């Protein structure tokens, strides 16, 4: 089972490549599968970040999105906008992957990135933008936890 946690400070090289931290790589499914189970998929996040999924996890999301009724205009809009920015990512022998330029621009990534494990996926953030999306009040975090974890 894939389970990503923690935060990792990373550097982007001049070509927009990022080295995947070894603790994240260790959580990836084996890559010798013929059905793409070792591949990674990247999409634009709902916030200004990028989302990295192992293929096995992305297939679960894709199943929900592609299963929506194509005759519903709102569903088509969601499918189009959600899936148009999805790319398959390949790691090189050094554990690096290239982030496409349009995705670098979307997430406002330049020289530094923060990788944040969120369970079944990893978010890739500009560190200063990530800070703006963090909960700084422990009381607010407690309130959210109480609201959603007691259901």
N, C-alpha and C positions, 0 to 999 in steps of 0.2 A: 504494500500500500504506500502511495506517495503521501508524504507529510512534510511540507516546507514550513520552517519557522525562522525567526531571527531576522536581523538586518545586517547587510553586508555593504561596506563602502567599496566602490569599484572605480577604476579609471577607464575612460574610453580612449582608444588610440586615434590618430589623425584620420583614419579611414572609417571611424564609427564602429569599431569592433570592441567587444567587451568580453573579458575572460569570465566564464561562469565559475563562481567559487566552488571549491572541492566539496564542501558540505552540501551544496545544492546538487552538484553532479552525482554525488553518492546516492541521492534519493531518486534519481531518474530510473525508469524501467530499463531493462537490458535493451540494447540496440540491434540485436541480431534477428529480431522478428521480421517476417515478411509483410506484415500488415501495418508497418509504420509505428509500432508501439514505442520504439526508442526515439522517435522524432519529437521535436518541440514545435509548438505553434505560438505565434505572437499576434496579438491584436491590440488595437487602441483601446485604452480603458475608458470608463465613463468619466473619470476625473482625468486631468492631464498627465497620464502615466501610460505605460505599456504593460500588458499582461502576458506572461509566459506560461504556457500549459504543456505538460507532457501530452502527447497525442491521445493517450487513453482517457485523460481528463477532458480534453477538448471535444472528443467524440460525444461525451455526455451532453455538453452544452450545445454542440451542433445538432444533436438529435432533437433537442427541445426547439431550437430556432427553426430548423428545416421542417419540423412537423407542424408548424403553424399553417393555417389555411391561406393559400396564395390568393384566394379570391377576396380577402379582406384587405382593404387599402392600408390600414394601420399596420397589419402584420407584415405586408410587403415592405413597407417603409422600414420597419425594424430589421427584417432580414437583410435588405439592401445595405443599410447603414452599418449593421453589425458585422456582416460577412465581407464587405468590400475591402476592409482594412486588415484582413487576416493573411498572414504569410507563414510558410513553413520555414523553420530555422534549422540550419545544419551547423554542428560544432566541428571545428577543424581539429587537427591532432593535438593542438595546444589547449583545447577546451574553449576556444574563442568562437564568437558568432558575430556576424555583421548585422547591424541594425539599419534597415533601409532609411534613406535620407528623409522621406516624408514622415516616418515615425519618429526620427530624431527631432524633427521640427515640432511635431505634435506634442511630444513630451518635454520639449524645451531642454533637450540633453545636449551638453557640449563636451566637457572634459571629465566630469564626474557624474556618477550615477549611484543611487542607493537601491539595492535589491532587497525587497521585503517579502519574506515567506508568509503566505496567508493560507496555509493548509494545503489545498490541492493545486495551488498556483503560486507564481512569484510575480510581484509588481516591480516595475523598473521606473524609478522616480528621479527627477532632478531633486537633489537634497533640499534646496531652499523651498521648493514648491511643496515637497512632502511635509515639511514642518508646518505649513499653513493648514494642512489637512489632519493634523494630529489633535487629539483631545488633550488639552493641558490641565483641565480641572478633574481631579480624581472623583469628585462628586458626580460629574456628568457621566463619566465612564461607569460608575457604580449604578447610576440610574438606567443607563442603556442596558447594562448587563442584567439588572433586575427585570427590565421590561421584556427582553427577548430570550433570556435563559430560563425564565420561570414559566414559559408557556407549556 
